[in-house]
Amino acid sequence: MDNQKKKCNSKNHSEINAIIYCNECKKYFCNKCHNYHSEMFNDHKVINLNNLNDIFIDKCKEIDHINKLEFYCKDHNTLCCASCITKIKDEGYGQHSGCDICHIKYIKDEKKNKLKNNINKLEELSNQIEQSINELNKIYEEMNKNKEELKLKIQSIFTKLRNVLNEREDKLLSDIDNEYDNIYFKEDIIKTNEKIPNKIKKSIEKGKIIEKEKEWNENNLSSLINDCIIIENYINDINKINNNIKKSNINKDNKIEYNIEEEEINN
């Protein structure tokens, strides 16, 4: 029953939606009329339309049809009222005027005889649908399990791929460092030897002082000889630096390149 379309039967409230139906009065009432009706007829059986759930009201569901449901339409398998079967078709009237119609008392035995068979069919269908739902639930659970397993597998594969790629990257970066260190020289060599020129200048100055020393006796002999050794070592260090610089100049145009093929990346 479409209670949203039902309006109050009071002329003063005909545009207000009904909230109850009284079986004794056979009328619909809005919230305003409901209070008055309840006070006047507190023993009447009313149906709350807001909580309507497959509740049967012995009145036609069509708007403005005030007749009882006394007829049965065989074509549409539905109950209808006198307004539904009238030959006048206007504003909701005569919807079943051309149908095979009979009074409800003539289908009582037919419906009663079919009832037991229909109950059995419903029970069978109920068992079938319950079984089907259980099977669907099992299928869903299995599919969901397979989905999660597949996701975990993909995550595992990509975790391994990332680990392999990281290891490969670290190895290549380390190889590049080693290659450049072998061809050129390390940055720490420059930093270590940055102070050597100043030391050399001091050694030159000290060497000139030693050179001017006229007497090399036991008192200053070890000191003078040690200063001479330092100067000799500085000369060796300078030669090494010069060799490294020459080596770098020779190899400065020999840039290291790393080429990788798409097939290798795929592998």
Secondary structure, 3 states (H helix, E strand, C coil): CCHHHCECCCHHHCCCECCEEECCCCEEECHHHHHHHHHHCCCCCEEEHHHCCCCCCCCCCCCCCCCCCCEEECCCCEEECHHHHCCCCCCCCCCCCCCCEEEHHHCHHHHHHHHHHHHHHHHHHHHHHHHHHHHHHHHHHHHHHHHHHHHHHHHHHHHHHHHHHHHHHHHHHHHHHHHHHHHCCCHHHHHHHCCHHHHHHHHHHHHHHHHHCCCCCCCCHHHHHHHHHHHHHHHHHHHHHHHHHHHHHHHCCCCCCCCCCHHHHHC
